[in-house]
Amino acid sequence: MFIQPWDAALDDAEWQTWIADGHDFGILSVNGLLGHAPIVVPTHFTVDGSTLLIHLARPNPVWKTIEVDPNVIFTVTSDYAFIPGPWRAKPGIPPTEGVPTSYYAAVQFTCQATIIDDPQDKAELLRRQMAHFQPDGDHAPIDPDQAPYGRMLPGIRGLHLDITEVRAKFKYDDHKPAEQRTDTARRLTERGRALDAPTAAQQIRRLNRVGTWKP
């Protein structure tokens, strides 16, 4: 992932807060076996310290690849929108000559994967995930010796993704004048499609922190 200086995370707390703010679904990418393309899997995940917790169905094709090469990438992307060229035209330039772009936030984790097969360890992984996704505890006990989860545990395998590097990108035109960024956020809010509103919120949040970009 290419990151311009003005698109980089301002500090670790920025991407950590963004992930914690409900961005818990991403893409697991694993190297393909020799002669095969990489495998990518969309899935929810849970952050546990410096580890990402995931579980996938046993028939998933990722397992053979991870057993050969445990180096994986996990990418989370959201708060994205297409920005039309006229919105970005410089003063004195015809709007039709403005260059369009994409706004988005992305956090990319480089990880070492460990496969979890022990029933007790898988149950603990699921308990940690459920504490995140169903914090009210409105589910049956997750125990290898109890129904319903006990009989389903053999059908999944767990993954501990130990994070070795984090690269975060918040691409919201921070190198452009503050007036233009404010106007773009206004246009996004007015357009109101798909993720326009959260994209505008990210742009204003960054604007309030960055102000006028200084190299």
N, CA, C and O of each residue as an XYZ file, in Angstrom:
860
protein
N       0.847     -1.185      0.000
C       0.000      0.000      0.000
C       0.887      1.240      0.000
O       1.688      1.438      0.913
N       0.742      2.061     -1.014
C       1.521      3.297     -1.136
C       0.891      4.378     -0.263
O      -0.320      4.596     -0.313
N       1.712      5.050      0.533
C       1.216      6.067      1.456
C       2.001      7.362      1.262
O       3.200      7.419      1.533
N       1.309      8.400      0.791
C       1.926      9.720      0.727
C       2.094     10.262      2.151
O       1.341      9.880      3.047
N       3.074     11.146      2.368
C       3.285     11.669      3.729
C       2.029     12.272      4.344
O       1.791     12.109      5.541
N       1.214     12.974      3.539
C       0.019     13.629      4.082
C      -1.138     12.658      4.316
O      -2.143     13.020      4.927
N      -0.993     11.428      3.829
C      -2.034     10.420      4.033
C      -1.735      9.498      5.217
O      -2.584      8.695      5.605
N      -0.552      9.608      5.784
C      -0.148      8.680      6.844
C      -0.930      8.940      8.129
O      -1.394     10.052      8.378
N      -1.065      7.891      8.936
C      -1.667      8.062     10.257
C      -0.848      9.058     11.061
O       0.382      9.054     10.998
N      -1.523      9.904     11.810
C      -0.835     10.931     12.584
C      -0.152     10.346     13.813
O       0.822     10.907     14.315
N      -0.665      9.219     14.294
C      -0.046      8.489     15.394
C      -0.737      7.132     15.481
O      -1.731      6.893     14.795
N      -0.211      6.245     16.323
C      -0.812      4.918     16.466
C      -2.233      4.996     17.005
O      -3.087      4.188     16.641
N      -2.484      5.967     17.870
C      -3.817      6.080     18.458
C      -4.877      6.331     17.392
O      -6.029      5.937     17.567
N      -4.503      6.987     16.280
C      -5.491      7.289     15.253
C      -6.040      6.017     14.629
O      -7.255      5.838     14.553
N      -5.153      5.130     14.180
C      -5.663      3.910     13.551
C      -6.268      2.959     14.586
O      -7.226      2.245     14.286
N      -5.717      2.945     15.794
C      -6.284      2.080     16.834
C      -7.714      2.499     17.175
O      -8.592      1.652     17.339
N      -7.943      3.805     17.281
C      -9.288      4.310     17.566
C     -10.227      4.005     16.409
O     -11.384      3.644     16.625
N      -9.737      4.147     15.183
C     -10.561      3.878     13.999
C     -10.978      2.410     13.961
O     -12.138      2.101     13.687
N     -10.042      1.508     14.234
C     -10.372      0.075     14.263
C     -11.391     -0.208     15.369
O     -12.359     -0.938     15.153
N     -11.173      0.364     16.542
C     -12.064      0.105     17.683
C     -13.455      0.676     17.466
O     -14.408      0.257     18.123
N     -13.578      1.635     16.545
C     -14.856      2.300     16.310
C     -15.719      1.515     15.315
O     -16.315      2.094     14.407
N     -15.777      0.205     15.497
C     -16.656     -0.629     14.689
C     -16.093     -1.125     13.378
O     -16.827     -1.720     12.589
N     -14.815     -0.903     13.114
C     -14.216     -1.405     11.880
C     -13.556     -2.756     12.182
O     -12.347     -2.847     12.395
N     -14.385     -3.790     12.191
C     -13.930     -5.116     12.613
C     -14.220     -6.176     11.549
O     -14.459     -7.340     11.870
N     -14.195     -5.762     10.286
C     -14.375     -6.688      9.168
C     -13.327     -6.339      8.118
O     -13.152     -5.173      7.766
N     -12.622     -7.374      7.616
C     -11.557     -7.105      6.657
C     -11.292     -8.275      5.740
O     -12.089     -9.207      5.634
N     -10.146     -8.204      5.078
C      -9.752     -9.199      4.084
C      -8.435     -9.850      4.503
O      -7.419     -9.173      4.660
N      -8.466    -11.169      4.682
C      -7.253    -11.947      4.941
C      -6.649    -12.345      3.601
O      -7.338    -12.918      2.756
N      -5.366    -12.047      3.399
C      -4.667    -12.389      2.159
C      -3.505    -13.312      2.489
O      -2.653    -12.982      3.314
N      -3.478    -14.471      1.838
C      -2.402    -15.437      2.064
C      -1.738    -15.752      0.732
O      -2.371    -15.702     -0.323
N      -0.464    -16.073      0.799
C       0.268    -16.406     -0.416
C      -0.267    -17.701     -1.009
O      -0.521    -18.671     -0.295
N      -0.432    -17.700     -2.329
C      -0.868    -18.925     -2.988
C       0.255    -19.939     -3.061
O       1.432    -19.577     -3.043
N      -0.109    -21.207     -3.142
C       0.896    -22.240     -3.371
C       1.537    -22.011     -4.732
O       0.971    -21.308     -5.569
N       2.699    -22.587     -4.964
C       3.452    -22.375     -6.198
C       2.560    -22.622     -7.411
O       1.948    -23.681     -7.550
N       2.501    -21.620     -8.280
C       1.698    -21.745     -9.482
C       0.256    -21.335     -9.308
O      -0.519    -21.396    -10.262
N      -0.132    -20.911     -8.092
C      -1.511    -20.523     -7.827
C      -1.575    -19.073     -7.344
O      -0.630    -18.565     -6.740
N      -2.692    -18.426     -7.617
C      -2.885    -17.050     -7.181
C      -3.040    -16.984     -5.661
O      -3.381    -17.986     -5.032
N      -2.790    -15.808     -5.064
C      -3.059    -15.644     -3.635
C      -4.525    -15.911     -3.323
O      -5.388    -15.802     -4.194
N      -4.793    -16.261     -2.069
C      -6.161    -16.503     -1.610
C      -6.558    -15.350     -0.698
O      -5.797    -14.961      0.189
N      -7.753    -14.805     -0.919
C      -8.250    -13.726     -0.067
C      -9.589    -14.152      0.529
O     -10.429    -14.741     -0.151
N      -9.771    -13.842      1.810
C     -10.970    -14.268      2.531
C     -11.547    -13.091      3.301
O     -10.862    -12.542      4.164
N     -12.788    -12.681      3.022
C     -13.439    -11.652      3.840
C     -13.938    -12.258      5.146
O     -14.536    -13.334      5.144
N     -13.697    -11.573      6.255
C     -14.113    -12.130      7.542
C     -14.098    -11.069      8.638
O     -13.377    -10.075      8.551
N     -14.907    -11.299      9.670
C     -14.808    -10.506     10.886
C     -13.550    -10.909     11.658
O     -13.013    -12.000     11.465
N     -13.095    -10.023     12.525
C     -11.929    -10.316     13.356
C     -12.089     -9.600     14.684
O     -12.914     -8.696     14.823
N     -11.298    -10.011     15.652
C     -11.262     -9.383     16.963
C      -9.821     -9.045     17.298
O      -8.923     -9.853     17.063
N      -9.595     -7.868     17.840
C      -8.258     -7.472     18.281
C      -8.059     -7.920     19.723
O      -8.881     -7.636     20.595
N      -6.960     -8.622     19.958
C      -6.625     -9.088     21.307
C      -5.173     -8.700     21.571
O      -4.259     -9.490     21.334
N      -4.967     -7.475     22.064
C      -3.604     -6.985     22.262
C      -2.915     -6.785     20.926
O      -3.369     -5.995     20.098
N      -1.807     -7.507     20.714
C      -1.062     -7.418     19.456
C      -1.388     -8.592     18.527
O      -0.589     -8.955     17.663
N      -2.573     -9.174     18.721
C      -2.985    -10.331     17.925
C      -4.391    -10.099     17.377
O      -5.247     -9.529     18.054
N      -4.617    -10.549     16.142
C      -5.956    -10.582     15.580
C      -6.486    -12.008     15.702
O      -5.772    -12.966     15.406
N      -7.723    -12.149     16.133
C      -8.353    -13.456     16.293
C      -9.379    -13.672     15.185
O     -10.237    -12.825     14.938
N      -9.272    -14.827     14.522
C     -10.153    -15.165     13.406
C     -10.502    -16.642     13.513
O      -9.712    -17.437     14.024
N     -11.680    -17.008     13.032
C     -11.968    -18.430     12.831
C     -12.625    -18.593     11.465
O     -13.385    -17.735     11.016
N     -12.315    -19.711     10.817
C     -12.830    -19.995      9.479
C     -13.244    -21.453      9.398
O     -12.809    -22.281     10.199
N     -14.085    -21.756      8.427
C     -14.535    -23.129      8.238
C     -13.367    -24.037      7.856
O     -12.448    -23.620      7.150
N     -13.415    -25.268      8.326
C     -12.343    -26.222      8.035
C     -12.135    -26.445      6.530
O     -10.991    -26.628      6.114
N     -13.194    -26.439      5.686
C     -12.964    -26.638      4.250
C     -12.328    -25.444      3.544
O     -12.011    -25.541      2.359
N     -12.131    -24.319      4.236
C     -11.552    -23.138      3.589
C     -10.194    -23.475      2.977
O      -9.409    -24.189      3.602
N      -9.894    -22.988      1.783
C      -8.633    -23.347      1.118
C      -7.389    -22.684      1.695
O      -6.284    -22.968      1.231
N      -7.527    -21.809      2.694
C      -6.347    -21.101      3.192
C      -5.395    -21.982      3.992
O      -4.212    -21.664      4.110
N      -5.898    -23.087      4.544
C      -5.103    -23.824      5.537
C      -3.827    -24.408      4.966
O      -2.767    -24.298      5.582
N      -3.910    -25.025      3.802
C      -2.700    -25.614      3.207
C      -1.647    -24.551      2.951
O      -0.455    -24.772      3.165
N      -2.099    -23.401      2.492
C      -1.168    -22.319      2.192
C      -0.506    -21.789      3.458
O       0.706    -21.578      3.482
N      -1.300    -21.572      4.517
C      -0.738    -21.050      5.763
C       0.242    -22.041      6.378
O       1.232    -21.635      6.986
N      -0.024    -23.344      6.226
C       0.898    -24.344      6.755
C       2.253    -24.264      6.059
O       3.285    -24.570      6.656
N       2.243    -23.849      4.788
C       3.495    -23.705      4.037
C       4.153    -22.366      4.331
O       5.370    -22.294      4.501
N       3.356    -21.307      4.392
C       3.882    -19.951      4.598
C       2.934    -19.176      5.509
O       1.857    -18.771      5.071
N       3.314    -18.964      6.768
C       2.421    -18.296      7.721
C       2.423    -16.767      7.623
O       1.751    -16.103      8.412
N       3.163    -16.203      6.671
C       3.195    -14.751      6.502
C       1.933    -14.305      5.765
O       1.705    -14.693      4.619
N       1.121    -13.491      6.426
C      -0.156    -13.084      5.842
C      -0.338    -11.578      6.007
O       0.355    -10.926      6.788
N      -1.292    -11.050      5.244
C      -1.706     -9.652      5.351
C      -3.192     -9.629      5.686
O      -3.974    -10.400      5.130
N      -3.573     -8.744      6.596
C      -4.989     -8.527      6.883
C      -5.270     -7.045      6.687
O      -4.609     -6.196      7.286
N      -6.258     -6.734      5.840
C      -6.537     -5.350      5.458
C      -7.966     -4.965      5.815
O      -8.913     -5.699      5.535
N      -8.102     -3.806      6.436
C      -9.408     -3.256      6.774
C      -9.555     -1.926      6.041
O      -8.697     -1.052      6.162
N     -10.642     -1.769      5.280
C     -10.883     -0.549      4.509
C     -12.322     -0.105      4.692
O     -13.241     -0.924      4.666
N     -12.515      1.202      4.877
C     -13.870      1.739      4.986
C     -13.827      3.253      4.819
O     -12.796      3.817      4.453
N     -14.961      3.908      5.092
C     -15.075      5.361      5.011
C     -14.515      5.871      3.685
O     -13.680      6.775      3.646
N     -15.005      5.258      2.590
C     -14.489      5.588      1.259
C     -15.571      6.226      0.396
O     -16.764      5.992      0.590
N     -15.127      7.033     -0.559
C     -16.047      7.678     -1.492
C     -15.271      8.133     -2.717
O     -14.082      8.440     -2.629
N     -15.954      8.175     -3.868
C     -15.376      8.742     -5.085
C     -15.580     10.248     -5.059
O     -16.678     10.732     -4.784
N     -14.505     10.986     -5.348
C     -14.545     12.448     -5.346
C     -14.442     12.934     -6.791
O     -13.393     12.771     -7.413
N     -15.508     13.527     -7.339
C     -15.495     13.979     -8.734
C     -14.450     15.071     -8.982
O     -14.104     15.844     -8.088
N     -13.963     15.108    -10.214
C     -12.950     16.089    -10.583
C     -13.332     17.529    -10.316
O     -12.500     18.278     -9.801
N     -14.567     17.970    -10.641
C     -14.914     19.377    -10.404
C     -14.796     19.805     -8.945
O     -14.584     20.986     -8.668
N     -14.929     18.878     -8.015
C     -14.807     19.229     -6.601
C     -13.364     19.593     -6.239
O     -13.121     20.283     -5.249
N     -12.408     19.121     -7.051
C     -10.992     19.281     -6.707
C     -10.269     20.271     -7.622
O      -9.054     20.436     -7.512
N     -10.990     20.919     -8.508
C     -10.350     21.857     -9.437
C      -9.729     23.023     -8.672
O     -10.339     23.570     -7.753
N      -8.527     23.392     -9.055
C      -7.858     24.522     -8.420
C      -8.523     25.835     -8.851
O      -9.130     25.901     -9.920
N      -8.411     26.869     -8.027
C      -8.989     28.169     -8.399
C      -8.464     28.622     -9.763
O      -7.270     28.517    -10.042
N      -9.355     29.121    -10.598
C      -8.963     29.604    -11.910
C      -8.892     28.529    -12.975
O      -8.645     28.824    -14.144
N      -9.109     27.267    -12.574
C      -9.080     26.148    -13.515
C     -10.520     25.737    -13.817
O     -11.329     25.652    -12.893
N     -10.866     25.480    -15.083
C     -12.225     25.018    -15.382
C     -12.557     23.767    -14.571
O     -11.732     22.858    -14.485
N     -13.747     23.705    -13.977
C     -14.111     22.547    -13.155
C     -13.936     21.214    -13.869
O     -13.588     20.213    -13.243
N     -14.176     21.198    -15.185
C     -14.060     19.947    -15.929
C     -12.626     19.449    -16.021
O     -12.389     18.304    -16.404
N     -11.665     20.303    -15.672
C     -10.261     19.895    -15.710
C      -9.763     19.441    -14.335
O      -8.586     19.117    -14.179
N     -10.642     19.417    -13.351
C     -10.259     18.891    -12.049
C     -10.011     17.397    -12.124
O     -10.635     16.700    -12.924
N      -9.113     16.907    -11.303
C      -8.727     15.493    -11.324
C      -9.472     14.749    -10.216
O      -9.318     15.088     -9.043
N     -10.277     13.742    -10.562
C     -10.999     12.989     -9.527
C     -10.054     12.108     -8.713
O      -8.913     11.867     -9.105
N     -10.548     11.639     -7.583
C      -9.749     10.737     -6.749
C     -10.681      9.910     -5.877
O     -11.902     10.061     -5.926
N     -10.093      9.049     -5.091
C     -10.825      8.261     -4.094
C     -10.368      8.678     -2.710
O      -9.173      8.862     -2.475
N     -11.301      8.826     -1.801
C     -10.986      8.994     -0.387
C     -11.231      7.642      0.298
O     -12.165      6.923     -0.056
N     -10.402      7.310      1.261
C     -10.625      6.085      2.030
C      -9.689      6.030      3.226
O      -8.661      6.706      3.275
N     -10.077      5.203      4.183
C      -9.202      4.843      5.289
C      -8.869      3.363      5.157
O      -9.735      2.558      4.816
N      -7.628      3.007      5.424
C      -7.204      1.606      5.329
C      -6.129      1.337      6.369
O      -5.210      2.133      6.560
N      -6.263      0.208      7.030
C      -5.234     -0.263      7.957
C      -4.818     -1.651      7.504
O      -5.651     -2.539      7.324
N      -3.518     -1.822      7.323
C      -2.989     -3.080      6.805
C      -2.043     -3.696      7.842
O      -1.039     -3.098      8.230
N      -2.395     -4.904      8.277
C      -1.600     -5.617      9.273
C      -0.770     -6.697      8.590
O      -1.314     -7.538      7.875
N       0.525     -6.681      8.803
C       1.375     -7.809      8.422
C       1.473     -8.728      9.638
O       1.778     -8.273     10.740
N       1.216    -10.014      9.437
C       1.078    -10.920     10.584
C       1.759    -12.264     10.332
O       1.990    -12.672      9.194
N       2.068    -12.925     11.433
C       2.483    -14.328     11.437
C       1.296    -15.135     11.945
O       0.807    -14.906     13.051
N       0.838    -16.075     11.133
C      -0.371    -16.830     11.461
C      -0.042    -18.129     12.190
O       0.894    -18.841     11.825
N      -0.817    -18.423     13.214
C      -0.731    -19.697     13.928
C      -2.110    -20.339     13.899
O      -3.095    -19.728     14.313
N      -2.177    -21.573     13.409
C      -3.445    -22.286     13.325
C      -3.798    -22.885     14.684
O      -2.949    -23.482     15.346
N      -5.042    -22.724     15.089
C      -5.513    -23.213     16.378
C      -6.478    -24.374     16.149
O      -7.539    -24.199     15.549
N      -6.102    -25.566     16.634
C      -6.921    -26.758     16.444
C      -7.390    -27.392     17.753
O      -8.373    -28.133     17.759
N      -6.703    -27.111     18.857
C      -7.102    -27.686     20.131
C      -8.512    -27.212     20.489
O      -8.776    -26.011     20.450
N      -9.430    -28.132     20.840
C     -10.816    -27.736     21.120
C     -10.945    -26.668     22.211
O     -11.740    -25.736     22.079
N     -10.167    -26.802     23.284
C     -10.257    -25.809     24.358
C      -9.761    -24.446     23.880
O     -10.339    -23.414     24.222
N      -8.684    -24.448     23.086
C      -8.151    -23.186     22.577
C      -9.113    -22.540     21.580
O      -9.257    -21.318     21.555
N      -9.772    -23.362     20.760
C     -10.765    -22.814     19.834
C     -11.947    -22.224     20.597
O     -12.466    -21.168     20.233
N     -12.364    -22.904     21.643
C     -13.471    -22.393     22.451
C     -13.101    -21.057     23.091
O     -13.924    -20.143     23.137
N     -11.880    -20.941     23.582
C     -11.443    -19.680     24.183
C     -11.390    -18.572     23.142
O     -11.761    -17.434     23.430
N     -10.930    -18.896     21.929
C     -10.916    -17.909     20.848
C     -12.331    -17.411     20.563
O     -12.558    -16.209     20.425
N     -13.280    -18.341     20.477
C     -14.667    -17.952     20.212
C     -15.243    -17.126     21.360
O     -16.002    -16.185     21.130
N     -14.885    -17.475     22.585
C     -15.384    -16.699     23.722
C     -14.893    -15.253     23.642
O     -15.638    -14.320     23.942
N     -13.643    -15.077     23.239
C     -13.094    -13.725     23.111
C     -13.786    -12.961     21.982
O     -14.053    -11.765     22.100
N     -14.071    -13.667     20.888
C     -14.772    -13.005     19.793
C     -16.199    -12.634     20.190
O     -16.674    -11.540     19.884
N     -16.874    -13.552     20.873
C     -18.247    -13.277     21.271
C     -18.318    -12.144     22.303
O     -19.300    -11.402     22.347
N     -17.281    -12.014     23.127
C     -17.256    -10.908     24.085
C     -17.229     -9.567     23.358
O     -17.707     -8.556     23.873
N     -16.664     -9.576     22.155
C     -16.636     -8.360     21.345
C     -17.932     -8.168     20.569
O     -18.513     -7.083     20.589
N     -18.387     -9.214     19.885
C     -19.523     -9.081     18.979
C     -20.878     -9.223     19.676
O     -21.866     -8.645     19.224
N     -20.934     -9.982     20.765
C     -22.170    -10.115     21.540
C     -21.867     -9.888     23.017
O     -21.965    -10.806     23.831
N     -21.498     -8.658     23.350
C     -21.068     -8.383     24.726
C     -22.149     -8.599     25.773
O     -21.840     -8.715     26.959
N     -23.415     -8.656     25.358
C     -24.481     -8.913     26.320
C     -24.488    -10.362     26.804
O     -25.196    -10.707     27.750
N     -23.690    -11.208     26.142
C     -23.614    -12.611     26.567
C     -24.846    -13.417     26.250
O     -25.105    -14.429     26.901
N     -25.619    -12.990     25.257
C     -26.868    -13.679     24.917
C     -26.608    -14.847     23.968
O     -27.100    -14.884     22.840
N     -25.825    -15.788     24.459
C     -25.515    -17.001     23.695
C     -25.248    -18.141     24.659
O     -24.958    -17.930     25.837
N     -25.351    -19.345     24.136
C     -25.089    -20.533     24.958
C     -23.615    -20.580     25.365
O     -22.783    -19.948     24.714
N     -23.277    -21.313     26.423
C     -21.878    -21.463     26.812
C     -21.055    -22.073     25.675
O     -21.491    -23.009     25.005
N     -19.870    -21.525     25.476
C     -18.980    -22.049     24.432
C     -18.016    -23.015     25.115
O     -17.002    -22.617     25.689
N     -18.363    -24.279     25.033
C     -17.620    -25.320     25.738
C     -17.525    -26.539     24.828
O     -18.536    -26.959     24.266
N     -16.328    -27.120     24.669
C     -16.178    -28.286     23.795
C     -17.040    -29.478     24.209
O     -17.322    -30.360     23.398
N     -17.456    -29.498     25.482
C     -18.217    -30.642     25.985
C     -19.713    -30.365     26.087
O     -20.459    -31.191     26.614
N     -20.159    -29.212     25.590
C     -21.576    -28.867     25.703
C     -22.144    -28.486     24.341
O     -21.461    -27.885     23.511
N     -23.405    -28.847     24.130
C     -24.135    -28.390     22.951
C     -24.512    -26.913     23.160
O     -24.654    -26.485     24.306
N     -24.677    -26.131     22.098
C     -24.556    -26.566     20.699
C     -23.156    -26.416     20.128
O     -22.832    -27.024     19.108
N     -22.301    -25.589     20.794
C     -21.007    -25.277     20.196
C     -20.059    -26.459     20.202
O     -19.229    -26.600     19.304
N     -20.181    -27.312     21.212
C     -19.259    -28.437     21.296
C     -19.257    -29.290     20.046
O     -18.195    -29.698     19.577
N     -20.422    -29.566     19.503
C     -20.487    -30.417     18.317
C     -20.089    -29.688     17.035
O     -19.834    -30.319     16.010
N     -20.037    -28.336     17.100
C     -19.684    -27.563     15.908
C     -18.205    -27.200     15.840
O     -17.703    -26.858     14.770
N     -17.504    -27.271     16.964
C     -16.099    -26.872     16.985
C     -15.229    -27.645     15.992
O     -14.327    -27.048     15.405
N     -15.459    -28.959     15.773
C     -14.616    -29.655     14.794
C     -14.728    -29.095     13.375
O     -13.855    -29.345     12.544
N     -15.790    -28.343     13.092
C     -15.986    -27.815     11.746
C     -15.243    -26.526     11.460
O     -15.296    -26.010     10.343
N     -14.544    -25.995     12.471
C     -13.793    -24.757     12.259
C     -12.352    -24.931     12.721
O     -12.016    -25.869     13.443
N     -11.511    -23.994     12.279
C     -10.152    -23.873     12.794
C      -9.950    -22.405     13.155
O     -10.506    -21.515     12.512
N      -9.164    -22.170     14.172
C      -8.906    -20.801     14.592
C      -7.589    -20.291     14.034
O      -6.739    -21.065     13.594
N      -7.437    -18.976     14.059
C      -6.198    -18.330     13.642
C      -5.816    -17.250     14.636
O      -6.617    -16.374     14.961
N      -4.582    -17.325     15.115
C      -3.971    -16.214     15.822
C      -3.061    -15.513     14.815
O      -2.118    -16.118     14.304
N      -3.336    -14.256     14.531
C      -2.491    -13.473     13.635
C      -1.680    -12.500     14.488
O      -2.180    -11.454     14.901
N      -0.431    -12.858     14.742
C       0.438    -12.010     15.551
C       0.973    -10.878     14.691
O       1.663    -11.115     13.699
N       0.655     -9.644     15.073
C       0.973     -8.473     14.258
C       2.463     -8.159     14.336
O       3.034     -8.024     15.419
N       3.082     -8.045     13.154
C       4.498     -7.676     13.095
C       4.703     -6.270     12.540
O       5.741     -5.652     12.776
N       3.726     -5.771     11.814
C       3.820     -4.410     11.265
C       2.407     -3.886     10.992
O       1.513     -4.644     10.617
N       2.223     -2.579     11.188
C       0.949     -1.934     10.871
C       1.228     -0.739      9.968
O       2.084      0.094     10.266
N       0.491     -0.666      8.857
C       0.580      0.489      7.959
C      -0.828      1.047      7.808
O      -1.746      0.340      7.393
N      -0.988      2.315      8.146
C      -2.313      2.935      8.134
C      -2.320      4.134      7.194
O      -1.353      4.893      7.118
N      -3.434      4.286      6.481
C      -3.568      5.359      5.497
C      -4.940      6.005      5.633
O      -5.963      5.321      5.673
N      -4.946      7.341      5.703
C      -6.182      8.112      5.748
C      -6.115      9.133      4.613
O      -5.569     10.224      4.778
N      -6.667      8.771      3.477
C      -6.513      9.554      2.247
C      -7.703     10.497      2.090
O      -8.755     10.112      1.580
N      -7.516     11.745      2.541
C      -8.602     12.723      2.521
C      -8.116     14.106      2.068
O      -8.626     15.126      2.531
N      -7.132     14.137      1.166
C      -6.657     15.394      0.568
C      -6.081     16.349      1.601
O      -6.271     17.560      1.484
N      -5.388     15.841      2.603
C      -4.877     16.706      3.658
C      -3.856     17.735      3.167
O      -3.573     18.705      3.869
N      -3.300     17.532      1.964
C      -2.335     18.488      1.422
C      -3.019     19.627      0.664
O      -2.350     20.557      0.215
N      -4.347     19.562      0.518
C      -5.104     20.605     -0.167
C      -5.466     21.719      0.826
O      -5.428     21.507      2.038
N      -5.821     22.918      0.305
C      -6.208     24.012      1.213
C      -7.385     23.627      2.110
O      -8.254     22.847      1.719
N      -7.394     24.180      3.299
C      -8.442     23.849      4.266
C      -9.824     24.202      3.734
O     -10.788     23.476      3.978
N      -9.927     25.318      3.005
C     -11.227     25.727      2.467
C     -11.766     24.689      1.489
O     -12.961     24.392      1.479
N     -10.878     24.144      0.671
C     -11.312     23.141     -0.302
C     -11.751     21.862      0.398
O     -12.754     21.263      0.011
N     -11.027     21.441      1.409
C     -11.391     20.224      2.136
C     -12.734     20.399      2.858
O     -13.552     19.480      2.887
N     -12.950     21.577      3.436
C     -14.227     21.856      4.082
C     -15.359     21.793      3.073
O     -16.423     21.245      3.361
N     -15.135     22.354      1.888
C     -16.158     22.352      0.860
C     -16.439     20.934      0.365
O     -17.590     20.583      0.102
N     -15.391     20.121      0.237
C     -15.591     18.736     -0.199
C     -16.402     17.959      0.824
O     -17.285     17.183      0.457
N     -16.113     18.159      2.098
C     -16.895     17.495      3.147
C     -18.362     17.914      3.068
O     -19.256     17.090      3.255
N     -18.606     19.193      2.791
C     -19.981     19.680      2.648
C     -20.665     18.992      1.467
O     -21.813     18.560      1.573
N     -19.955     18.893      0.342
C     -20.523     18.258     -0.851
C     -20.827     16.783     -0.589
O     -21.859     16.271     -1.024
N     -19.933     16.109      0.115
C     -20.177     14.708      0.450
C     -21.435     14.556      1.296
O     -22.259     13.674      1.053
N     -21.571     15.425      2.291
C     -22.742     15.358      3.166
C     -24.022     15.607      2.374
O     -25.036     14.945      2.596
N     -23.970     16.553      1.462
C     -25.149     16.854      0.653
C     -25.467     15.720     -0.316
O     -26.637     15.414     -0.547
N     -24.435     15.095     -0.886
C     -24.675     14.003     -1.828
C     -25.300     12.810     -1.110
O     -26.272     12.231     -1.595
N     -24.746     12.444      0.035
C     -25.383     11.471      0.918
C     -25.530     10.065      0.374
O     -26.496      9.380      0.708
N     -24.607      9.619     -0.448
C     -24.673      8.251     -0.966
C     -23.776      7.336     -0.142
O     -22.749      7.763      0.385
N     -24.177      6.072     -0.038
C     -23.315      5.012      0.532
C     -22.564      5.515      1.764
O     -23.184      5.837      2.777
N     -21.219      5.586      1.684
C     -20.399      5.971      2.827
C     -19.979      7.441      2.781
O     -18.972      7.817      3.380
N     -20.744      8.270      2.075
C     -20.397      9.694      1.981
C     -20.338     10.364      3.356
O     -19.414     11.131      3.625
N     -21.309     10.085      4.227
C     -21.356     10.750      5.533
C     -20.148     10.404      6.402
O     -19.505     11.314      6.924
N     -19.813      9.108      6.579
C     -18.617      8.818      7.377
C     -17.327      9.293      6.714
O     -16.356      9.608      7.402
N     -17.311      9.348      5.369
C     -16.134      9.880      4.683
C     -15.970     11.357      4.993
O     -14.861     11.817      5.268
N     -17.068     12.104      4.951
C     -17.017     13.527      5.293
C     -16.570     13.716      6.741
O     -15.809     14.634      7.046
N     -17.044     12.849      7.626
C     -16.659     12.954      9.032
C     -15.167     12.725      9.211
O     -14.524     13.412     10.005
N     -14.616     11.768      8.481
C     -13.177     11.524      8.554
C     -12.398     12.722      8.029
O     -11.376     13.102      8.600
N     -12.886     13.322      6.930
C     -12.168     14.467      6.372
C     -12.162     15.643      7.354
O     -11.135     16.299      7.530
N     -13.287     15.904      7.981
C     -13.347     17.005      8.949
C     -12.496     16.692     10.177
O     -11.825     17.577     10.709
N     -12.521     15.439     10.628
C     -11.695     15.056     11.775
C     -10.221     15.296     11.479
O      -9.500     15.860     12.303
N      -9.772     14.864     10.293
C      -8.370     15.063      9.915
C      -8.066     16.552      9.748
O      -7.004     17.020     10.156
N      -8.991     17.286      9.153
C      -8.788     18.724      8.966
C      -8.583     19.424     10.302
O      -7.725     20.297     10.434
N      -9.385     19.027     11.297
C      -9.250     19.654     12.616
C      -7.921     19.337     13.285
O      -7.420     20.124     14.088
N      -7.351     18.186     12.955
C      -6.061     17.822     13.543
C      -4.883     18.363     12.742
O      -3.894     18.830     13.307
N      -5.002     18.294     11.419
C      -3.868     18.644     10.560
C      -3.817     20.137     10.275
O      -2.742     20.736     10.241
N      -5.005     20.743     10.067
C      -5.026     22.140      9.650
C      -4.401     22.261      8.269
O      -4.699     21.467      7.377
N      -3.543     23.244      8.092
C      -2.805     23.411      6.834
C      -1.608     22.470      6.843
O      -0.783     22.492      7.756
N      -1.535     21.637      5.797
C      -0.459     20.648      5.749
C       0.904     21.311      5.660
O       1.125     22.202      4.840
N       1.823     20.858      6.524
C       3.208     21.335      6.490
C       4.111     20.119      6.294
O       4.097     19.207      7.121
N       4.899     20.088      5.212
C       5.786     18.930      4.949
C       6.739     18.691      6.119
O       7.551     17.766      6.075
